[in-house]
């Protein structure tokens, strides 16, 4: 597990290996947004950065990311 702090002050727990081939499953504070992302990432830091922005635009927080790798 890796924990990464967002620029919004909260931390996101990340499980598995993050790479361009992985499917990333997302959990948000507002479960309406839970699911998987179509984006690809080279590392957890870039995934958290992009997906925390998505969460912020939608008025929620990113809680957890999990890879199928």
MODELLER restraints for C-alpha pairs under 7 A, 6 or more apart:
rsr = mdl.restraints
at = mdl.atoms
rsr.add(forms.Gaussian(group=physical.xy_distance, feature=features.Distance(at['CA:1:A'], at['CA:13:A']), mean=6.73, stdev=0.5))
rsr.add(forms.Gaussian(group=physical.xy_distance, feature=features.Distance(at['CA:1:A'], at['CA:14:A']), mean=5.61, stdev=0.5))
rsr.add(forms.Gaussian(group=physical.xy_distance, feature=features.Distance(at['CA:1:A'], at['CA:15:A']), mean=4.81, stdev=0.5))
rsr.add(forms.Gaussian(group=physical.xy_distance, feature=features.Distance(at['CA:1:A'], at['CA:16:A']), mean=6.89, stdev=0.5))
rsr.add(forms.Gaussian(group=physical.xy_distance, feature=features.Distance(at['CA:2:A'], at['CA:13:A']), mean=5.87, stdev=0.5))
rsr.add(forms.Gaussian(group=physical.xy_distance, feature=features.Distance(at['CA:2:A'], at['CA:14:A']), mean=5.05, stdev=0.5))
rsr.add(forms.Gaussian(group=physical.xy_distance, feature=features.Distance(at['CA:2:A'], at['CA:15:A']), mean=6.56, stdev=0.5))
rsr.add(forms.Gaussian(group=physical.xy_distance, feature=features.Distance(at['CA:3:A'], at['CA:11:A']), mean=6.32, stdev=0.5))
rsr.add(forms.Gaussian(group=physical.xy_distance, feature=features.Distance(at['CA:3:A'], at['CA:12:A']), mean=5.51, stdev=0.5))
rsr.add(forms.Gaussian(group=physical.xy_distance, feature=features.Distance(at['CA:3:A'], at['CA:13:A']), mean=4.52, stdev=0.5))
rsr.add(forms.Gaussian(group=physical.xy_distance, feature=features.Distance(at['CA:3:A'], at['CA:14:A']), mean=6.01, stdev=0.5))
rsr.add(forms.Gaussian(group=physical.xy_distance, feature=features.Distance(at['CA:4:A'], at['CA:11:A']), mean=5.39, stdev=0.5))
rsr.add(forms.Gaussian(group=physical.xy_distance, feature=features.Distance(at['CA:4:A'], at['CA:12:A']), mean=5.31, stdev=0.5))
rsr.add(forms.Gaussian(group=physical.xy_distance, feature=features.Distance(at['CA:4:A'], at['CA:13:A']), mean=6.66, stdev=0.5))
rsr.add(forms.Gaussian(group=physical.xy_distance, feature=features.Distance(at['CA:4:A'], at['CA:45:A']), mean=6.83, stdev=0.5))
rsr.add(forms.Gaussian(group=physical.xy_distance, feature=features.Distance(at['CA:5:A'], at['CA:11:A']), mean=4.08, stdev=0.5))
rsr.add(forms.Gaussian(group=physical.xy_distance, feature=features.Distance(at['CA:5:A'], at['CA:12:A']), mean=6.24, stdev=0.5))
rsr.add(forms.Gaussian(group=physical.xy_distance, feature=features.Distance(at['CA:6:A'], at['CA:49:A']), mean=6.82, stdev=0.5))
rsr.add(forms.Gaussian(group=physical.xy_distance, feature=features.Distance(at['CA:6:A'], at['CA:52:A']), mean=6.91, stdev=0.5))
rsr.add(forms.Gaussian(group=physical.xy_distance, feature=features.Distance(at['CA:12:A'], at['CA:62:A']), mean=6.55, stdev=0.5))
rsr.add(forms.Gaussian(group=physical.xy_distance, feature=features.Distance(at['CA:12:A'], at['CA:63:A']), mean=5.20, stdev=0.5))
rsr.add(forms.Gaussian(group=physical.xy_distance, feature=features.Distance(at['CA:12:A'], at['CA:64:A']), mean=5.31, stdev=0.5))
rsr.add(forms.Gaussian(group=physical.xy_distance, feature=features.Distance(at['CA:13:A'], at['CA:63:A']), mean=6.77, stdev=0.5))
rsr.add(forms.Gaussian(group=physical.xy_distance, feature=features.Distance(at['CA:13:A'], at['CA:64:A']), mean=4.87, stdev=0.5))
rsr.add(forms.Gaussian(group=physical.xy_distance, feature=features.Distance(at['CA:13:A'], at['CA:65:A']), mean=6.35, stdev=0.5))
rsr.add(forms.Gaussian(group=physical.xy_distance, feature=features.Distance(at['CA:14:A'], at['CA:44:A']), mean=7.00, stdev=0.5))
rsr.add(forms.Gaussian(group=physical.xy_distance, feature=features.Distance(at['CA:14:A'], at['CA:64:A']), mean=5.85, stdev=0.5))
rsr.add(forms.Gaussian(group=physical.xy_distance, feature=features.Distance(at['CA:14:A'], at['CA:65:A']), mean=4.71, stdev=0.5))
rsr.add(forms.Gaussian(group=physical.xy_distance, feature=features.Distance(at['CA:14:A'], at['CA:66:A']), mean=5.69, stdev=0.5))
rsr.add(forms.Gaussian(group=physical.xy_distance, feature=features.Distance(at['CA:15:A'], at['CA:65:A']), mean=6.31, stdev=0.5))
rsr.add(forms.Gaussian(group=physical.xy_distance, feature=features.Distance(at['CA:15:A'], at['CA:66:A']), mean=4.65, stdev=0.5))
rsr.add(forms.Gaussian(group=physical.xy_distance, feature=features.Distance(at['CA:15:A'], at['CA:67:A']), mean=6.20, stdev=0.5))
rsr.add(forms.Gaussian(group=physical.xy_distance, feature=features.Distance(at['CA:16:A'], at['CA:66:A']), mean=6.03, stdev=0.5))
rsr.add(forms.Gaussian(group=physical.xy_distance, feature=features.Distance(at['CA:16:A'], at['CA:67:A']), mean=4.98, stdev=0.5))
rsr.add(forms.Gaussian(group=physical.xy_distance, feature=features.Distance(at['CA:16:A'], at['CA:68:A']), mean=6.87, stdev=0.5))
rsr.add(forms.Gaussian(group=physical.xy_distance, feature=features.Distance(at['CA:16:A'], at['CA:69:A']), mean=5.87, stdev=0.5))
rsr.add(forms.Gaussian(group=physical.xy_distance, feature=features.Distance(at['CA:17:A'], at['CA:67:A']), mean=6.01, stdev=0.5))
rsr.add(forms.Gaussian(group=physical.xy_distance, feature=features.Distance(at['CA:17:A'], at['CA:69:A']), mean=5.38, stdev=0.5))
rsr.add(forms.Gaussian(group=physical.xy_distance, feature=features.Distance(at['CA:18:A'], at['CA:41:A']), mean=6.73, stdev=0.5))
rsr.add(forms.Gaussian(group=physical.xy_distance, feature=features.Distance(at['CA:18:A'], at['CA:42:A']), mean=6.27, stdev=0.5))
rsr.add(forms.Gaussian(group=physical.xy_distance, feature=features.Distance(at['CA:18:A'], at['CA:43:A']), mean=5.11, stdev=0.5))
rsr.add(forms.Gaussian(group=physical.xy_distance, feature=features.Distance(at['CA:18:A'], at['CA:44:A']), mean=5.82, stdev=0.5))
rsr.add(forms.Gaussian(group=physical.xy_distance, feature=features.Distance(at['CA:18:A'], at['CA:67:A']), mean=6.23, stdev=0.5))
rsr.add(forms.Gaussian(group=physical.xy_distance, feature=features.Distance(at['CA:19:A'], at['CA:41:A']), mean=5.72, stdev=0.5))
rsr.add(forms.Gaussian(group=physical.xy_distance, feature=features.Distance(at['CA:19:A'], at['CA:42:A']), mean=4.60, stdev=0.5))
rsr.add(forms.Gaussian(group=physical.xy_distance, feature=features.Distance(at['CA:19:A'], at['CA:43:A']), mean=5.99, stdev=0.5))
rsr.add(forms.Gaussian(group=physical.xy_distance, feature=features.Distance(at['CA:20:A'], at['CA:40:A']), mean=5.13, stdev=0.5))
rsr.add(forms.Gaussian(group=physical.xy_distance, feature=features.Distance(at['CA:20:A'], at['CA:41:A']), mean=5.31, stdev=0.5))
rsr.add(forms.Gaussian(group=physical.xy_distance, feature=features.Distance(at['CA:20:A'], at['CA:42:A']), mean=5.53, stdev=0.5))
rsr.add(forms.Gaussian(group=physical.xy_distance, feature=features.Distance(at['CA:22:A'], at['CA:67:A']), mean=5.95, stdev=0.5))
rsr.add(forms.Gaussian(group=physical.xy_distance, feature=features.Distance(at['CA:22:A'], at['CA:68:A']), mean=5.89, stdev=0.5))
rsr.add(forms.Gaussian(group=physical.xy_distance, feature=features.Distance(at['CA:22:A'], at['CA:69:A']), mean=5.70, stdev=0.5))
rsr.add(forms.Gaussian(group=physical.xy_distance, feature=features.Distance(at['CA:23:A'], at['CA:36:A']), mean=6.95, stdev=0.5))
rsr.add(forms.Gaussian(group=physical.xy_distance, feature=features.Distance(at['CA:23:A'], at['CA:67:A']), mean=5.72, stdev=0.5))
rsr.add(forms.Gaussian(group=physical.xy_distance, feature=features.Distance(at['CA:23:A'], at['CA:68:A']), mean=5.62, stdev=0.5))
rsr.add(forms.Gaussian(group=physical.xy_distance, feature=features.Distance(at['CA:24:A'], at['CA:36:A']), mean=5.49, stdev=0.5))
rsr.add(forms.Gaussian(group=physical.xy_distance, feature=features.Distance(at['CA:24:A'], at['CA:37:A']), mean=5.86, stdev=0.5))
rsr.add(forms.Gaussian(group=physical.xy_distance, feature=features.Distance(at['CA:24:A'], at['CA:65:A']), mean=6.54, stdev=0.5))
rsr.add(forms.Gaussian(group=physical.xy_distance, feature=features.Distance(at['CA:24:A'], at['CA:66:A']), mean=5.62, stdev=0.5))
rsr.add(forms.Gaussian(group=physical.xy_distance, feature=features.Distance(at['CA:24:A'], at['CA:67:A']), mean=4.68, stdev=0.5))
rsr.add(forms.Gaussian(group=physical.xy_distance, feature=features.Distance(at['CA:24:A'], at['CA:68:A']), mean=6.76, stdev=0.5))
rsr.add(forms.Gaussian(group=physical.xy_distance, feature=features.Distance(at['CA:25:A'], at['CA:35:A']), mean=5.61, stdev=0.5))
rsr.add(forms.Gaussian(group=physical.xy_distance, feature=features.Distance(at['CA:25:A'], at['CA:36:A']), mean=4.15, stdev=0.5))
rsr.add(forms.Gaussian(group=physical.xy_distance, feature=features.Distance(at['CA:25:A'], at['CA:37:A']), mean=6.56, stdev=0.5))
rsr.add(forms.Gaussian(group=physical.xy_distance, feature=features.Distance(at['CA:25:A'], at['CA:65:A']), mean=5.65, stdev=0.5))
rsr.add(forms.Gaussian(group=physical.xy_distance, feature=features.Distance(at['CA:25:A'], at['CA:66:A']), mean=5.12, stdev=0.5))
rsr.add(forms.Gaussian(group=physical.xy_distance, feature=features.Distance(at['CA:25:A'], at['CA:67:A']), mean=6.30, stdev=0.5))
rsr.add(forms.Gaussian(group=physical.xy_distance, feature=features.Distance(at['CA:26:A'], at['CA:34:A']), mean=5.44, stdev=0.5))
rsr.add(forms.Gaussian(group=physical.xy_distance, feature=features.Distance(at['CA:26:A'], at['CA:35:A']), mean=5.35, stdev=0.5))
rsr.add(forms.Gaussian(group=physical.xy_distance, feature=features.Distance(at['CA:26:A'], at['CA:36:A']), mean=5.59, stdev=0.5))
rsr.add(forms.Gaussian(group=physical.xy_distance, feature=features.Distance(at['CA:26:A'], at['CA:64:A']), mean=6.05, stdev=0.5))
rsr.add(forms.Gaussian(group=physical.xy_distance, feature=features.Distance(at['CA:26:A'], at['CA:65:A']), mean=4.83, stdev=0.5))
rsr.add(forms.Gaussian(group=physical.xy_distance, feature=features.Distance(at['CA:26:A'], at['CA:66:A']), mean=6.73, stdev=0.5))
rsr.add(forms.Gaussian(group=physical.xy_distance, feature=features.Distance(at['CA:27:A'], at['CA:34:A']), mean=4.78, stdev=0.5))
rsr.add(forms.Gaussian(group=physical.xy_distance, feature=features.Distance(at['CA:27:A'], at['CA:35:A']), mean=6.90, stdev=0.5))
rsr.add(forms.Gaussian(group=physical.xy_distance, feature=features.Distance(at['CA:27:A'], at['CA:62:A']), mean=6.27, stdev=0.5))
rsr.add(forms.Gaussian(group=physical.xy_distance, feature=features.Distance(at['CA:27:A'], at['CA:63:A']), mean=5.53, stdev=0.5))
rsr.add(forms.Gaussian(group=physical.xy_distance, feature=features.Distance(at['CA:27:A'], at['CA:64:A']), mean=5.08, stdev=0.5))
rsr.add(forms.Gaussian(group=physical.xy_distance, feature=features.Distance(at['CA:27:A'], at['CA:65:A']), mean=6.37, stdev=0.5))
rsr.add(forms.Gaussian(group=physical.xy_distance, feature=features.Distance(at['CA:28:A'], at['CA:34:A']), mean=5.76, stdev=0.5))
rsr.add(forms.Gaussian(group=physical.xy_distance, feature=features.Distance(at['CA:28:A'], at['CA:60:A']), mean=6.77, stdev=0.5))
rsr.add(forms.Gaussian(group=physical.xy_distance, feature=features.Distance(at['CA:28:A'], at['CA:61:A']), mean=5.59, stdev=0.5))
rsr.add(forms.Gaussian(group=physical.xy_distance, feature=features.Distance(at['CA:28:A'], at['CA:62:A']), mean=4.45, stdev=0.5))
rsr.add(forms.Gaussian(group=physical.xy_distance, feature=features.Distance(at['CA:28:A'], at['CA:63:A']), mean=5.03, stdev=0.5))
rsr.add(forms.Gaussian(group=physical.xy_distance, feature=features.Distance(at['CA:28:A'], at['CA:64:A']), mean=6.97, stdev=0.5))
rsr.add(forms.Gaussian(group=physical.xy_distance, feature=features.Distance(at['CA:29:A'], at['CA:60:A']), mean=5.87, stdev=0.5))
rsr.add(forms.Gaussian(group=physical.xy_distance, feature=features.Distance(at['CA:29:A'], at['CA:61:A']), mean=5.30, stdev=0.5))
rsr.add(forms.Gaussian(group=physical.xy_distance, feature=features.Distance(at['CA:29:A'], at['CA:62:A']), mean=6.34, stdev=0.5))
rsr.add(forms.Gaussian(group=physical.xy_distance, feature=features.Distance(at['CA:29:A'], at['CA:63:A']), mean=6.15, stdev=0.5))
rsr.add(forms.Gaussian(group=physical.xy_distance, feature=features.Distance(at['CA:30:A'], at['CA:60:A']), mean=5.88, stdev=0.5))
rsr.add(forms.Gaussian(group=physical.xy_distance, feature=features.Distance(at['CA:41:A'], at['CA:47:A']), mean=5.80, stdev=0.5))
rsr.add(forms.Gaussian(group=physical.xy_distance, feature=features.Distance(at['CA:52:A'], at['CA:61:A']), mean=6.69, stdev=0.5))
rsr.add(forms.Gaussian(group=physical.xy_distance, feature=features.Distance(at['CA:52:A'], at['CA:62:A']), mean=5.61, stdev=0.5))
rsr.add(forms.Gaussian(group=physical.xy_distance, feature=features.Distance(at['CA:55:A'], at['CA:61:A']), mean=5.25, stdev=0.5))
rsr.add(forms.Gaussian(group=physical.xy_distance, feature=features.Distance(at['CA:55:A'], at['CA:62:A']), mean=5.94, stdev=0.5))
